[in-house]
Amino acid sequence: MKLRRVVSDKLWTVFTVVALGLAIVPLLSILFDIASKGISVINLDFFTQLPPLANASGGGMGNAIQGTLLLVALSSAIGLPIGLFSGVYISEYGVTNRYGSAVRFLGDVLAGIPSIVTGVLAYTLIVLTFQSFSVLAGGVALGTMMIPIVSNTTAEALKSVPNSIREASIALGIRKWRTSLLIMANAKKAIATASLLAIARITGETAPLILTAGISTLWFSGFNQPVGSLTYYIYYFGTSPYQNWQNMAWGAALILIAIVLGINAAVRLITRGKKAYA
Amino acid sequence: MKRRRSGADTAFKSMTLIFASSAVVLSLIYFFELYYGSTLTLKSGISFVTGSTWDPNNQVFGVLPMLYGSLVTSAIALIIGVPISLGVAIFLSEISPQVLRSPISFVVEMLAAVPSVIYGLWGLFVLAPILRTNVYPILESRLGFLPIFQGTIYGVSVLTAGIVLAIMIIPMVASISRDALLAVPDSQREAAYALGATRSEVIRMSVLSYARSGVFASIFLGFGRAFGETMAVTMLIGNTPLISASLLSPGYSLAALVASEFTEATTQVYISALIEAGLVLLVVSFIANVVARLLIRRLIRSREAASYL
């Protein structure tokens, strides 16, 4: 074999290994920088106190943590049920008809709509109507983003349940809707996984919140009022010129990435190597 | 025998049908709301996207600089990100030893899960200073004869935003390309090996060409992601509505415009202009995603067809 071909072959291998390195280095750098810069501001006050004034000492991100939890809870209450039953339709009723496949297709497309656009939508629907940034608007925006994600992953999970179970159930005279519930029960781990990943994804969203939930330096005071969130504060404090605010942003980033990567890592490690429907 | 129908059956099916229809309803609401929300500026027509002056105080709204910034940062992201993603995908599907595949896929998934505001924070405080002091001066001194590498170096710039976007799209492009490569039947590889091809020749001749529609789909999805990506770009591009030949100059993007000016927009016509910017984002990303999904659909069909062979 000619030397040129051997060298070219080796170069390709080298190229892919270098590409892999280039892809992984940023993750390591991000994790290292967040851990080293964020850890210094994490203490009990960080979880219980309100954000400090510029150039002041102390303070915490208590209201932002509270706000993020509230927004995630509200958006899950909206997005999870709608997404779940939409997924049931696609998998259990829509496999054989055009409408099911159209819904599936639109879901994929909607999942790719930039989150800032969803923010604009919730702004026109809710913020303009009530003339105020609010928890409600933030929850609707994030919930809207969750629907297509949960719907399509649920449909995938349900489709991976073997048809023999559906046939056995029907053969026993069990009605279609009970059969569907049975299929959901069979896929409950995969559905839980998909829901958790969707929640992790939503927890890290920032752009829609700028136009919907807004920001507040106070604790939660009602669903029709603006609320602070970890992600908005990372942006707001991170782009500020004040050292203590920037430090707070790194602390908030540490908490955020611990939640988001924690959920992701736990889900992947638990489900690795297992069949989706087990 | 006809199966007995029950009220519960109909009710359950109707409920799932209504929830499933949310995808159709949402698609319509997106276009409807953003269209009606921007009535005040839509009537000025095409000058919105062809005008290069953005002056809200005098009610002059031209988003050409932002459209330019969105397109250029997305192009940089694809030029840097796609080769790296393909390298990762090829490594995972063709070269990696079996034991490494799962851990590497795990790391790539973690990279995909990092929120965009964290990429922005990291880009602003870690990457931008490195680029400003160690990389951009070298680019200027070596390649400064090119107009794209001239001018004052600030750190935040079109190129910085594009580089971070590249990092952000790698996991998505890599994982979809990897799936496309893994779907190539082994008979394709065996045929090329049987002709005496080396591994790299097998990858180029039979694997990549067979999987090209999946690879193109991943590139379209990567473009859609980069074009609409908001936080990282808002924090790194400099938010200046100028069209500059140099990639080292600050710029602006459509998504950054919407994110950074909505809170200060006070007049109705200003808000309308920002909603129209959102409409442009919606239309472009909708088209990019439809194209990508059609390509993926074709890929799945051909895989199903291949499995019958």
Interface residues (C-beta under 8 A of the other chain):
Chain A: M1 R5 V6 S8 D9 L11 W12 T13 F15 T16 V17 V18 A19 L20 L22 A23 I24 P26 L27 S29 I30 D33 I34 K37 P81 I82 G83 L84 F85 S86 V88 Y89 I90 E92 Y93 G94 G100 A102 V103 F105 L106 G107 D108 V109 L110 G112 I113 P114 S115 I116 V117 G119 V120 L121 Y123 T124 L125 L128 T144 I147 P148 S151 R175 K176 W177 S180 A200 R201 T203 G204 E205 T206 A207 I210 L211 G214 T231 I234 Y235 G238 T239 Q246 A249 W250 A253 L256 I257 V260 L261 N264 A265 R268 R272 G273
Chain B: S6 A8 D9 A11 F12 K13 M15 T16 L17 F19 A20 S21 S22 A23 V24 L26 S27 I29 Y30 E33 L34 Y36 G37 P83 I84 S85 L86 G87 V88 I90 F91 I95 S102 I104 F106 V107 V108 E109 M110 L111 A113 V114 P115 S116 V117 I118 Y119 G120 L121 W122 L124 F125 V126 I167 I170 P171 A174 T198 R199 S200 E201 I203 L221 G224 R225 F227 G228 E229 T230 M231 T234 M235 A255 V258 A259 F262 T263 L274 I275 G278 L281 L282 S285 F286 A288 N289 V290 A292 R293 R297
